[in-house]
Each structure stands twice: as structure tokens, then as C-alpha cells.
Amino acid sequence: MKLTEDLAKRLLREEGLPVPEGVATDTARDAGRVAAEFGGVIAVKALVAAGRRGKSGLVSLVEGSDAAESAAAGMLGRNTPAGHVARVYIEKGAEISSELYLAFSFDDRTPMLTLSCDGGVEIEDVHRNTPERIVTVAIDPLAGLRSWEAIEHWSRAGLTGRPLAEVGRLTARLWRAFVALDAIMLEVNPLALDSNGRAMLVGAMLEVDDDAVDRHPELAGAPERMPDNPRERAVQDTNRANPGGDARYVELDGNIGLLVAGGGAGLLQHDLIVDLGGHPANHSDISPSPGTVKMEAVLDAVFTNPRARSLLIGYNHLQMAPVDKVVE
């Protein structure tokens, strides 16, 4: 589950981490009211579960209630690749003397830490043009990440002086929060330092393991991003309404509909079509014993895709989704 920034920051704040004060709202008028209460510089952020919003015009730094209301009005109602903007986050501006980048993620089953002293909206350019400015290390999942290790990693990344110890200790605390929240991705960009070297989590993205959501009642009712594509949305709705393994349908821009088993066999069939010059219209994945209702939802999606002009059905008796259920 990818969390919007307001929820991600609330969880991080509850873990005792330094997060700017912010309020989510669904009207421009309320955005102006909150900005007036905060005073000073305000960050207006579209609440969609995606990064790189600063590059897409979905983050504005403004001053004054009128400017905040205008910025919020320009974001609310927009349709973006990450979804429809129904809410914005009004955040109290933070003093930023320098910007760092920090992320926890997984490489296969190994937790990884990625650091850079060149944080901010240009981090992708840093990765592309000066990859030596980025430090990536594996974390022993049993030993975890200790403060002195985090300090050493930041030192390798080029951080020096008074902030080094504080940022190192903060990184170790973020690791503990990453574990406690059953996260599979946590990105802090920027991790801002003020003129006194104090750190603040100004930008944060958090993704929680879907299979661990039941352990986190605080996520109950969290807004979940629904696909914009109506066929993908119908399959997702059917999964939520019926127990058992999920059926998956991902629409692509080709013209060959695929009703194939998931896993290696399905990916192999997909890749063979592409290698032969074909263009799949979708990918499908039916987990073991999902029931015919979910299979019907995938069939409906495949057959009603207006771009599909042909169909490949690919199953065999060794795959986990029983063929008799598919036929039924």
C-alpha cells in the first residue's frame, strides 16, 4: 500500500521523528485558512501517492493565504499519472540550508540503504550524471542498522561537520521505523538541514507491505489509489469484494489480449510475443483458487479492452490456477 504524504508523515511523527506540521484539506478555501494559521512560507502539495511531484507542478511554495488558496485551486481536481487530486497537504515551511536524500528499499530480499548529499528534485539527474555521489549499502536484516554504521555511511557520502552525528542517529531511527511499520519502501527527499545542522523530514514517501496491513489498524480507512483505467478498477473492486487469492489485470498499449497464468510461464509467453514483434494488450495473473467470479472479472477486462484485436489463452496442467476453473 502506497501512502499519501499526510498519512506517511503522521506515522513517522508517531515514531518520534522530526516532521513539519501539516494539514490535509479537500477545498482551496480551507487551504487558505490553514496557511493563514501557519503564517510565513507554506508548501502546498497534491496528495497523490507518487514521487517527483515537484517536477510535475504538484508542489508549490507560497506565502500568504491568498497564494495558498490559489495554488490549491490549481491542483484540486487535476488528473495525473498517479491519480486524481482530491486533497492537498498544507505544510508549514521549514528552513532549508541544505538538502540530503535517504531511502530504504529492497533488492530482492535484502534491505538496502541509499544516501546522497545531493538531495532535492534533481536527485534523478545526480543518479544519471554523477552516480559516484550516491552511496548504496546492504543492511543485515538481523543486525539492523546501528547509529555508528549510519554515520560511517553518511561520511562516505560526503557529509561532514556538526550534522554528521545527528543525521547518522536519525537514519538509524528511520530504519527502526521502517521495520516497525512493515515498510517495503521509505524515501525521504529532501532530508533538510537548517543553518544549525538540525534535520527535518520535509519530503516523505512510504509504502507498506500489503500482507502486513492487518497488523496496522492505524491504516484502516487509508485512502487507496484506485486505477484510472476502468477495467483495472473493476478487477480490483472484485478482488476486494470476494475472499481468496487475487486476480490481476494490467492493461498495456498493444493489441493482443492475454489470458495467461501468472509467474514464469505467463511472463515467458509475454516475452515471446514481444520478441516476435507482437504487442500485448494486457498482462494477467490468476492466483491459486481465486474462484470463478474473479476469473470472470479478468475475462471481462480482456474482452472489453477496445485495443485488443486477438487473444492468446495460455495455461497448462502444472500451473497453480486449476484449468477446470478457467474452463468453467
Helices and strands as residue ranges (DSSP letters): E 2-3, H 5-14, E 22-25, H 28-38, E 41-46, G 53-56, E 59-63, H 65-75, E 79-80, E 83-84, E 88-92, E 98-107, E 110-116, H 123-129, G 131-133, E 134-138, H 147-157, H 163-180, E 183-193, E 199-201, E 204-208, G 210-215, G 217-219, H 230-241, E 247-251, E 256-260, H 263-275, E 282-286, H 292-304, E 310-314, H 323-327
